[in-house]
Amino acid sequence: MTLLLLGDAVIRAGWGEMLLLAPWMLLVLWFIYVATFVSHIAIDANGATVQNLLRVVRIPWDRVSDIGIRYQVRFTLDDGRIVSAFGGPVAGRPPRPGLRPDTSPRARIPPAVRDLDLIREQWQSSGETGSGAGSVVRRWDVRTIGVLAVIIAWALCAVIISGAPG
């Protein structure tokens, strides 16, 4: 939609006007991206990476004491702190029975529980191999914040160039 609107601005007003309008549309697009797409869980042999909006938490497997789901996946750490994952599988409503019931036992398991089982399997297998030592690291998503800084600078330049009263 943003590309369509920017293309329309080029056709109707020209490239200069489009460059003055673009940061405002990109700012809205950035907020939509952060609110809906950026949060996620990534797992590997050494631990889990949980990204909630602009905050990233790297959790080594040896620091995890339990993994559960209550609205979203929750990692309970060995010091009692809980890291909730906004972008992971969520507990949903139980499925309604279909017209033709599926007899396979895997079909009755909700997708969130299957994903949680995969995360638990990775955690348990790391305990057997001894991988995943270290401390919990919390940091900001610098790339996404950098993109916001560029868009804000572009928007300020657009306001200055357009001669808006200030």
GROMACS elastic network, one bead per residue, 0.5 to 0.9 nm:
[ bonds ]
;  ai    aj funct       b0    kb
    1     4     6  0.50491   500
    1     5     6  0.62296   500
    1     6     6  0.85981   500
    2     5     6  0.51632   500
    2     6     6  0.60968   500
    2     7     6  0.84713   500
    2    22     6  0.86466   500
    2    25     6  0.64712   500
    2    26     6  0.74746   500
    2    29     6  0.75203   500
    3     6     6  0.50692   500
    3     7     6  0.59474   500
    3     8     6  0.84521   500
    4     7     6  0.50895   500
    4     8     6  0.61392   500
    4     9     6  0.86390   500
    5     8     6  0.50058   500
    5     9     6  0.62102   500
    5    10     6  0.87441   500
    5    25     6  0.85977   500
    6    10     6  0.63358   500
    6    11     6  0.87685   500
    6    18     6  0.62160   500
    6    19     6  0.86516   500
    6    21     6  0.78362   500
    6    22     6  0.67033   500
    6    25     6  0.83657   500
    7    10     6  0.51058   500
    7    11     6  0.63490   500
    7    12     6  0.87064   500
    7    18     6  0.81119   500
    8    11     6  0.51260   500
    8    12     6  0.60991   500
    8    13     6  0.82815   500
    8    18     6  0.86916   500
    9    12     6  0.52222   500
    9    13     6  0.55333   500
    9    14     6  0.66088   500
    9    15     6  0.77253   500
    9    17     6  0.71595   500
    9    18     6  0.53226   500
    9    21     6  0.80740   500
   10    13     6  0.55194   500
   10    15     6  0.51325   500
   10    16     6  0.81000   500
   10    17     6  0.73770   500
   10    18     6  0.55868   500
   10    19     6  0.88227   500
   11    14     6  0.59527   500
   11    15     6  0.82515   500
   13    16     6  0.77812   500
   13    17     6  0.58828   500
   13    18     6  0.70877   500
   14    17     6  0.57478   500
   14    18     6  0.63279   500
   14    19     6  0.88768   500
   15    18     6  0.50141   500
   15    19     6  0.61954   500
   15    20     6  0.87750   500
   16    19     6  0.52385   500
   16    20     6  0.65557   500
   16    21     6  0.89178   500
   17    20     6  0.50466   500
   17    21     6  0.63091   500
   17    22     6  0.85940   500
   18    21     6  0.50356   500
   18    22     6  0.58486   500
   19    22     6  0.52010   500
   19    23     6  0.74702   500
   19   154     6  0.89615   500
   19   158     6  0.77097   500
   20    23     6  0.69662   500
   20    24     6  0.83655   500
   20   154     6  0.84135   500
   20   155     6  0.75900   500
   20   157     6  0.83136   500
   20   159     6  0.77877   500
   20   161     6  0.80740   500
   20   162     6  0.74318   500
   21    24     6  0.59266   500
   21    25     6  0.69470   500
   21   155     6  0.84116   500
   21   158     6  0.76885   500
   22    25     6  0.53550   500
   22    26     6  0.60460   500
   22    27     6  0.85048   500
   22   154     6  0.87243   500
   22   155     6  0.82433   500
   22   158     6  0.89988   500
   23    27     6  0.58872   500
   23    28     6  0.86495   500
   23   151     6  0.56638   500
   23   152     6  0.73743   500
   23   153     6  0.88361   500
   23   154     6  0.60561   500
   23   155     6  0.51806   500
   23   156     6  0.89883   500
   23   158     6  0.78798   500
   24    27     6  0.50729   500
   24    28     6  0.65197   500
   24    29     6  0.87094   500
   24   151     6  0.81692   500
   24   152     6  0.87950   500
   24   155     6  0.66670   500
   25    28     6  0.52168   500
   25    29     6  0.62154   500
   25    30     6  0.86086   500
   26    30     6  0.59499   500
   26    31     6  0.86116   500
   26   151     6  0.70669   500
   27    30     6  0.50090   500
   27    31     6  0.63718   500
   27    32     6  0.87185   500
   27   148     6  0.74513   500
   27   151     6  0.64734   500
   27   152     6  0.77304   500
   27   155     6  0.86898   500
   28    31     6  0.52216   500
   28    32     6  0.62994   500
   28    33     6  0.86455   500
   29    32     6  0.50984   500
   29    33     6  0.61133   500
   29    34     6  0.86785   500
   30    33     6  0.50469   500
   30    34     6  0.61986   500
   30    35     6  0.85516   500
   30   144     6  0.86049   500
   30   147     6  0.83283   500
   30   148     6  0.72623   500
   30   151     6  0.88598   500
   31    34     6  0.51771   500
   31    35     6  0.60009   500
   31    36     6  0.84766   500
   32    35     6  0.51706   500
   32    36     6  0.59726   500
   32    37     6  0.78354   500
   33    36     6  0.54532   500
   33    37     6  0.52359   500
   33    38     6  0.64038   500
   34    37     6  0.59155   500
   34    38     6  0.51642   500
   34    39     6  0.74782   500
   34    53     6  0.58153   500
   34    54     6  0.74616   500
   34   144     6  0.82394   500
   35    38     6  0.70345   500
   35    39     6  0.78514   500
   35    53     6  0.66024   500
   36    39     6  0.72474   500
   36    53     6  0.85823   500
   36    87     6  0.85751   500
   37    40     6  0.78520   500
   37    53     6  0.85878   500
   37    87     6  0.79762   500
   38    51     6  0.72595   500
   38    52     6  0.74481   500
   38    53     6  0.60062   500
   38    54     6  0.78464   500
   38    87     6  0.76858   500
   39    50     6  0.76191   500
   39    53     6  0.52521   500
   39    54     6  0.80248   500
   39    55     6  0.88615   500
   39    56     6  0.89635   500
   39    85     6  0.77066   500
   39    86     6  0.60445   500
   39    88     6  0.77400   500
   40    49     6  0.81550   500
   40    50     6  0.60721   500
   40    51     6  0.53052   500
   40    52     6  0.68957   500
   40    53     6  0.87272   500
   40    85     6  0.70692   500
   40    86     6  0.69212   500
   40    88     6  0.55460   500
   41    48     6  0.69095   500
   41    49     6  0.56981   500
   41    51     6  0.63926   500
   41    52     6  0.88183   500
   41    85     6  0.68587   500
   41    86     6  0.85307   500
   41    87     6  0.63478   500
   41    88     6  0.55865   500
   41    89     6  0.88290   500
   42    47     6  0.85734   500
   42    48     6  0.56919   500
   42    49     6  0.50609   500
   42    50     6  0.65897   500
   42    51     6  0.85023   500
   42    88     6  0.89840   500
   43    46     6  0.79100   500
   43    47     6  0.59097   500
   43    49     6  0.62251   500
   43    50     6  0.86720   500
   43   119     6  0.71052   500
   43   122     6  0.76602   500
   43   123     6  0.88875   500
   44    47     6  0.55984   500
   44    48     6  0.64121   500
   44    49     6  0.85484   500
   44   122     6  0.73574   500
   44   123     6  0.89770   500
   45    48     6  0.84902   500
   45    61     6  0.82766   500
   45   122     6  0.67643   500
   45   123     6  0.79538   500
   45   125     6  0.81881   500
   45   126     6  0.61980   500
   45   131     6  0.66862   500
   45   132     6  0.68484   500
   46    59     6  0.85803   500
   46    60     6  0.58750   500
   46    61     6  0.61873   500
   46    62     6  0.86878   500
   46   123     6  0.86553   500
   46   126     6  0.69973   500
   46   131     6  0.54259   500
   46   133     6  0.72626   500
   47    58     6  0.71614   500
   47    59     6  0.54987   500
   47    62     6  0.80788   500
   47    63     6  0.89598   500
   47    64     6  0.89040   500
   47   122     6  0.84580   500
   47   123     6  0.74421   500
   47   126     6  0.82599   500
   47   131     6  0.83106   500
   47   132     6  0.55132   500
   47   133     6  0.84704   500
   48    57     6  0.82334   500
   48    58     6  0.59669   500
   48    59     6  0.52027   500
   48    60     6  0.64268   500
   48    61     6  0.71123   500
   48   119     6  0.85753   500
   48   123     6  0.87180   500
   49    56     6  0.69750   500
   49    57     6  0.57279   500
   49    59     6  0.61560   500
   49    60     6  0.86005   500
   50    55     6  0.83058   500
   50    56     6  0.57719   500
   50    57     6  0.51640   500
   50    58     6  0.64187   500
   50    59     6  0.78183   500
   50    83     6  0.81306   500
   50    84     6  0.81485   500
   50    85     6  0.59586   500
   50    86     6  0.83554   500
   50    87     6  0.80302   500
   50    88     6  0.84690   500
   51    54     6  0.69939   500
   51    55     6  0.57219   500
   51    57     6  0.62863   500
   51    58     6  0.86179   500
   51    85     6  0.70478   500
   51    86     6  0.77034   500
   51    87     6  0.72958   500
   51   141     6  0.83361   500
   52    55     6  0.53279   500
   52    56     6  0.63879   500
   52    57     6  0.82794   500
   52    84     6  0.83539   500
   52    85     6  0.63346   500
   52    86     6  0.56243   500
   52    87     6  0.67677   500
   53    56     6  0.80870   500
   53    86     6  0.80161   500
   53    87     6  0.86388   500
   53   141     6  0.84216   500
   54   139     6  0.87103   500
   54   140     6  0.57919   500
   54   141     6  0.51465   500
   54   142     6  0.81620   500
   54   144     6  0.73275   500
   54   145     6  0.75404   500
   55   138     6  0.72319   500
   55   139     6  0.60221   500
   55   141     6  0.59484   500
   56   137     6  0.81460   500
   56   138     6  0.57817   500
   56   139     6  0.52955   500
   56   140     6  0.57826   500
   56   141     6  0.63301   500
   57    83     6  0.82317   500
   57   136     6  0.69926   500
   57   137     6  0.56754   500
   57   139     6  0.64929   500
   57   140     6  0.86582   500
   58   135     6  0.83927   500
   58   136     6  0.56983   500
   58   137     6  0.50822   500
   58   138     6  0.64439   500
   58   139     6  0.84889   500
   59    62     6  0.84271   500
   59    63     6  0.68054   500
   59    64     6  0.73993   500
   59    75     6  0.87063   500
   59    77     6  0.85232   500
   59   132     6  0.84981   500
   59   134     6  0.82996   500
   59   135     6  0.71752   500
   59   137     6  0.68104   500
   59   138     6  0.88044   500
   60    63     6  0.56517   500
   60    64     6  0.71421   500
   60   131     6  0.84806   500
   60   133     6  0.57994   500
   60   134     6  0.59083   500
   60   135     6  0.65941   500
   60   136     6  0.64786   500
   60   137     6  0.88608   500
   61    64     6  0.53507   500
   61    65     6  0.85313   500
   61   122     6  0.87573   500
   61   123     6  0.58835   500
   61   124     6  0.85205   500
   61   126     6  0.67283   500
   61   127     6  0.75663   500
   61   131     6  0.74584   500
   61   133     6  0.68535   500
   61   134     6  0.85576   500
   62    65     6  0.77915   500
   62    77     6  0.89327   500
   62    78     6  0.83386   500
   62   123     6  0.84420   500
   62   126     6  0.80603   500
   62   127     6  0.71726   500
   62   130     6  0.82010   500
   62   131     6  0.77659   500
   62   132     6  0.56614   500
   62   133     6  0.55753   500
   62   134     6  0.75329   500
   62   135     6  0.88706   500
   63    76     6  0.85783   500
   63    77     6  0.55159   500
   63    78     6  0.53814   500
   63    79     6  0.81508   500
   63   132     6  0.82882   500
   63   133     6  0.76448   500
   63   134     6  0.77161   500
   63   135     6  0.72570   500
   63   136     6  0.74648   500
   64    67     6  0.74305   500
   64    75     6  0.65262   500
   64    76     6  0.58935   500
   64    78     6  0.57760   500
   64   123     6  0.81351   500
   65    75     6  0.77423   500
   65    76     6  0.56467   500
   65    77     6  0.52981   500
   65    78     6  0.51862   500
   65    79     6  0.86775   500
   65    80     6  0.84317   500
   66    74     6  0.82361   500
   66    75     6  0.60935   500
   66    76     6  0.50454   500
   66    77     6  0.70599   500
   66    78     6  0.84126   500
   66   120     6  0.87201   500
   67    73     6  0.71550   500
   67    74     6  0.57889   500
   67    76     6  0.61466   500
   67    77     6  0.89181   500
   67   116     6  0.80211   500
   67   119     6  0.81758   500
   67   120     6  0.67835   500
   67   123     6  0.87984   500
   68    72     6  0.83262   500
   68    73     6  0.58302   500
   68    74     6  0.52929   500
   68    75     6  0.66741   500
   68    76     6  0.79875   500
   68   116     6  0.75881   500
   68   120     6  0.88902   500
   69    72     6  0.53032   500
   69    74     6  0.56809   500
   69    75     6  0.86650   500
   69    84     6  0.89721   500
   69    89     6  0.84476   500
   69    90     6  0.73369   500
   69    91     6  0.68376   500
   69   112     6  0.86393   500
   69   113     6  0.83234   500
   69   116     6  0.76228   500
   70    73     6  0.64990   500
   70    74     6  0.70508   500
   70    90     6  0.77401   500
   70    91     6  0.66938   500
   71    74     6  0.88027   500
   71    89     6  0.86610   500
   71    90     6  0.54266   500
   71    91     6  0.51391   500
   71    92     6  0.77594   500
   72    84     6  0.66678   500
   72    85     6  0.61218   500
   72    86     6  0.63821   500
   72    87     6  0.79482   500
   72    88     6  0.64011   500
   72    89     6  0.61614   500
   72    91     6  0.63307   500
   72   112     6  0.89149   500
   73    83     6  0.84466   500
   73    84     6  0.59122   500
   73    85     6  0.54508   500
   73    86     6  0.77186   500
   73    87     6  0.86211   500
   73    88     6  0.61043   500
   73    89     6  0.65093   500
   73    90     6  0.67817   500
   73    91     6  0.84862   500
   73   112     6  0.89358   500
   73   116     6  0.74083   500
   74    82     6  0.64344   500
   74    83     6  0.56274   500
   74    85     6  0.62342   500
   75    81     6  0.83603   500
   75    82     6  0.56213   500
   75    83     6  0.50887   500
   75    84     6  0.63435   500
   75    85     6  0.80545   500
   76    79     6  0.82279   500
   76    80     6  0.62280   500
   76    81     6  0.59514   500
   76    83     6  0.64990   500
   76    84     6  0.86695   500
   77    80     6  0.53319   500
   77    81     6  0.53657   500
   77    82     6  0.61137   500
   77    83     6  0.77145   500
   78    81     6  0.74506   500
   79    82     6  0.89535   500
   84    88     6  0.89507   500
   85    88     6  0.56310   500
   85    89     6  0.85118   500
   86    89     6  0.84437   500
   86    90     6  0.84705   500
   87    90     6  0.83202   500
   88   112     6  0.83832   500
   88   115     6  0.86259   500
   88   116     6  0.89310   500
   89   111     6  0.77073   500
   89   113     6  0.79429   500
   89   115     6  0.66775   500
   89   116     6  0.73509   500
   90   111     6  0.88786   500
   90   112     6  0.57328   500
   90   113     6  0.86054   500
   91    94     6  0.88951   500
   91   110     6  0.83732   500
   91   111     6  0.88959   500
   91   112     6  0.60430   500
   91   113     6  0.77146   500
   92    95     6  0.85298   500
   92   110     6  0.80424   500
   92   112     6  0.76948   500
   93    96     6  0.87882   500
   93   110     6  0.89402   500
   94   110     6  0.74177   500
   95    98     6  0.86470   500
   95   108     6  0.81273   500
   95   110     6  0.76007   500
   97   100     6  0.81090   500
   97   101     6  0.66769   500
   98   101     6  0.56071   500
   98   102     6  0.80835   500
  102   105     6  0.81844   500
  102   107     6  0.65114   500
  102   108     6  0.79084   500
  103   106     6  0.86999   500
  103   107     6  0.75195   500
  103   108     6  0.84265   500
  104   107     6  0.55767   500
  104   108     6  0.74268   500
  105   108     6  0.56658   500
  105   109     6  0.72277   500
  106   109     6  0.54659   500
  106   110     6  0.86022   500
  106   114     6  0.87820   500
  107   110     6  0.76812   500
  109   112     6  0.83521   500
  109   113     6  0.66082   500
  109   114     6  0.67334   500
  110   113     6  0.54760   500
  110   114     6  0.65511   500
  110   115     6  0.89300   500
  111   114     6  0.50370   500
  111   115     6  0.62046   500
  111   116     6  0.85526   500
  112   115     6  0.51546   500
  112   116     6  0.61105   500
  112   117     6  0.85883   500
  113   117     6  0.60933   500
  113   118     6  0.86739   500
  114   117     6  0.50507   500
  114   118     6  0.64023   500
  114   119     6  0.88559   500
  115   118     6  0.50715   500
  115   119     6  0.64008   500
  115   120     6  0.87013   500
  116   119     6  0.50964   500
  116   120     6  0.61834   500
  116   121     6  0.85844   500
  117   120     6  0.50077   500
  117   121     6  0.60345   500
  117   122     6  0.86410   500
  118   121     6  0.50871   500
  118   122     6  0.63438   500
  118   123     6  0.86829   500
  119   122     6  0.52604   500
  119   123     6  0.62932   500
  119   124     6  0.87440   500
  120   124     6  0.60673   500
  120   125     6  0.84927   500
  121   124     6  0.51321   500
  121   125     6  0.60247   500
  121   126     6  0.85284   500
  122   125     6  0.51977   500
  122   126     6  0.62059   500
  122   127     6  0.88815   500
  123   126     6  0.52721   500
  123   127     6  0.67086   500
  123   132     6  0.89406   500
  124   127     6  0.52371   500
  124   128     6  0.68380   500
  125   128     6  0.52049   500
  125   129     6  0.65145   500
  125   130     6  0.85728   500
  125   131     6  0.88172   500
  126   129     6  0.51625   500
  126   130     6  0.57447   500
  126   131     6  0.52386   500
  126   132     6  0.66192   500
  127   130     6  0.51479   500
  127   131     6  0.68009   500
  127   132     6  0.81299   500
  128   131     6  0.80920   500
  129   132     6  0.89918   500
  130   133     6  0.76546   500
  134   137     6  0.89168   500
  139   142     6  0.83880   500
  140   143     6  0.88229   500
  140   144     6  0.89164   500
  140   145     6  0.81044   500
  141   144     6  0.57213   500
  141   145     6  0.63816   500
  141   146     6  0.86461   500
  142   145     6  0.51002   500
  142   146     6  0.58681   500
  142   147     6  0.85907   500
  143   147     6  0.62693   500
  143   148     6  0.87222   500
  144   147     6  0.51412   500
  144   148     6  0.64156   500
  144   149     6  0.87945   500
  145   149     6  0.62774   500
  145   150     6  0.87793   500
  146   149     6  0.50016   500
  146   150     6  0.63181   500
  146   151     6  0.86873   500
  147   150     6  0.51411   500
  147   151     6  0.62482   500
  147   152     6  0.86382   500
  148   151     6  0.51104   500
  148   152     6  0.61028   500
  148   153     6  0.85680   500
  149   152     6  0.51242   500
  149   153     6  0.61238   500
  149   154     6  0.85312   500
  150   153     6  0.51298   500
  150   154     6  0.61008   500
  150   155     6  0.85740   500
  151   155     6  0.60960   500
  151   156     6  0.86458   500
  152   156     6  0.61928   500
  152   157     6  0.86011   500
  153   156     6  0.51034   500
  153   157     6  0.62189   500
  153   158     6  0.85966   500
  154   157     6  0.50693   500
  154   158     6  0.61465   500
  154   159     6  0.87137   500
  155   159     6  0.62637   500
  155   160     6  0.86965   500
  156   159     6  0.51078   500
  156   160     6  0.62585   500
  156   161     6  0.85981   500
  157   160     6  0.50766   500
  157   161     6  0.59936   500
  157   162     6  0.84292   500
  158   161     6  0.51500   500
  158   162     6  0.59440   500
  158   163     6  0.85344   500
  158   164     6  0.89886   500
  159   162     6  0.53157   500
  159   163     6  0.63592   500
  159   164     6  0.57756   500
  159   165     6  0.87496   500
  159   166     6  0.89585   500
  160   163     6  0.53693   500
  160   164     6  0.66703   500
  160   165     6  0.89994   500
  161   164     6  0.79130   500
  163   166     6  0.85077   500
